[in-house]
Amino acid sequence: MSILDGKKVIIIGDRDGIPAPAIEECLKGTGAEVVFSSTECFV
């Protein structure tokens, strides 16, 4: 059981930092449901 088990998650990644797909991949085994995932450029 995880702290994120059954939770809905919004992921906002950074183009020059950690992109959203990498964060999403890390959350796969936690039981969290990713409802939105996007990589943005913060300039």
C-alpha positions as CSV (number, residue, x, y, z in Angstrom):
1,M,0.0,0.0,0.0
2,S,1.3,3.4,-1.0
3,I,0.5,6.9,0.1
4,L,-0.7,7.6,-3.4
5,D,-2.8,4.5,-3.7
6,G,-6.2,5.4,-5.2
7,K,-5.3,9.1,-5.6
8,K,-5.6,11.1,-8.8
9,V,-2.4,12.9,-9.9
10,I,-1.6,15.8,-12.2
11,I,2.0,15.9,-13.5
12,I,3.6,19.1,-14.8
13,G,7.1,18.4,-16.0
14,D,9.8,20.8,-17.2
15,R,11.4,20.7,-20.6
16,D,14.9,21.5,-19.2
17,G,14.4,19.6,-16.0
18,I,12.4,16.4,-15.5
19,P,9.9,15.8,-18.3
20,A,6.4,14.6,-17.4
21,P,6.8,11.1,-19.0
22,A,9.7,10.4,-16.6
23,I,7.7,11.4,-13.6
24,E,4.7,9.3,-14.9
25,E,7.0,6.3,-15.2
26,C,8.1,6.6,-11.6
27,L,4.5,6.7,-10.4
28,K,3.5,3.5,-12.2
29,G,4.0,1.2,-9.2
30,T,2.3,3.5,-6.6
31,G,-1.3,2.9,-7.5
32,A,-1.9,6.5,-8.4
33,E,-4.1,7.4,-11.4
34,V,-2.5,10.0,-13.7
35,V,-5.4,12.2,-15.0
36,F,-3.2,14.8,-16.7
37,S,0.5,14.8,-17.8
38,S,2.2,17.6,-19.6
39,T,5.8,18.9,-20.2
40,E,6.0,22.7,-20.3
41,C,8.8,25.2,-21.0
42,F,9.1,27.7,-18.1
43,V,11.1,30.7,-19.4
